[in-house]
Amino acid sequence: MNDDDLRAWLQLVLTPGVGPAAARRLLAALGSPQAVLSAAPDTLKALSTPRERKGLATGVPELPTWWTRAQAWLQGGPNRGVLSLACPAYPRCLLQDEVDPPLLLWWEGDLALLGAPAVALVGSRHATPQGLADARAFAKALSEAGLTVVSGLADGIDGAAHRGALEASNADGSPGPAPGRTVAVVGTGLDSVYPRKHAALAQAIAAQGLMVSEFAPGTPPKADHFPRRNRLVAGLSRGTLVVEAAVQSGSLITARLASEMGREVMAIPGSIHAPQARGCHALIRQGARLVETVADVLEELQWGGARVPDSAAAAHALGAAPSDTSDSPDTDDPVLQAMGHGPISQEALSARTGLGPAELGARLLELELMGEVARLPGLLFQRQAVA
């Protein structure tokens, strides 16, 4: 786009009272943002509501500020750009009413990933250590299998998914980016990162994958932006895998949107005692695919381009047979055996093992330092699966 075109698109996006659906309706009738913005009152009367006409007549007084921010960001680094709904490079997977395609998509990184086969991997911001480990291992294996991992850069599962995908190695075991990388869809302008602690992660994604937003540079995080982000996470993907989620969470919104778009929905089950597993269990009851290994994901997506991952974590996530653990020091550990794999309180564990509080507390601390056990909020403990 040249500057005049981008300025017209930006003004249409920012016009008060004219949402994406109304803008697309006007564009379909009049052909271009310039034509919409310069249309005669009689023409608009037949095509728009009074509220929309009022917004178009008022204009965008802050447009110069938005324009300056957009230009500064576009010129501030390599591999940055913006796609309009009319651009040939606009991703086809978003061009359906169920997705509510945005008029503009701002991007930084490898634009080719917008058209790559992808899977969304989402979950709780307040994930358990096991959930974070699962997300990272699954994302790494999926990336090494040739799929791009899409998520929302949020705390918890999203961040672990991006990191796992970035850690993927090539099929021959050599270091470097795998063909399937990662796309972060964010709810702010690309000139800011939310949460701030993911600033370094966002830089790594921009360098090795792709950052995407429908919000212009200068847009701060707002609560209503994140459900809109979720629909793009689902829309860019062949299917959505939920790792951990509470019953009411943004991850379940993403899964519902994926289902409405005709995309596959998958969920990893968890302990019946874990609040973070209840959303996944609800999805499974509603018909989502129960996933135990990455092989389940590849089968559900009918992904025939899968390669065999080389890393131990990826092989574990794919459901490879575990190695012989007969000599493992924790095989006969009574605390680990009594713990199982779900969250458990120290009191319940004491009742199962017969150990007193002091002895059990000391053993739990040892196991925690060894990485065998994780301490969870609410004075709970959980055994860690080892890849």
Salt bridges, closest charged atoms under 4 A:
GLU52 OE1 - ARG25 NH2 2.52
ASP100 OD1 - ARG24 NH1 2.87
ASP100 OD2 - ARG228 NH1 3.44
ASP100 OD2 - ARG231 NE 3.94
GLU108 OE2 - ARG80 NE 3.21
ASP110 OD2 - ARG181 NH2 2.65
ASP155 OD2 - LYS197 NZ 3.04
GLU167 OE2 - ARG136 NH2 2.36
GLU214 OE1 - ARG228 NH2 3.23
GLU214 OE2 - ARG231 NH1 2.56
GLU260 OE2 - ARG256 NH1 3.03
ASP296 OD1 - ARG289 NH2 3.61
GLU299 OE1 - ARG289 NH2 3.16
GLU300 OE1 - ARG289 NH1 2.83
ASP330 OD1 - ARG383 NH2 3.91
ASP333 OD2 - ARG363 NH2 2.25
GLU366 OE1 - ARG363 NH1 2.78
GLU368 OE1 - ARG375 NH2 2.97
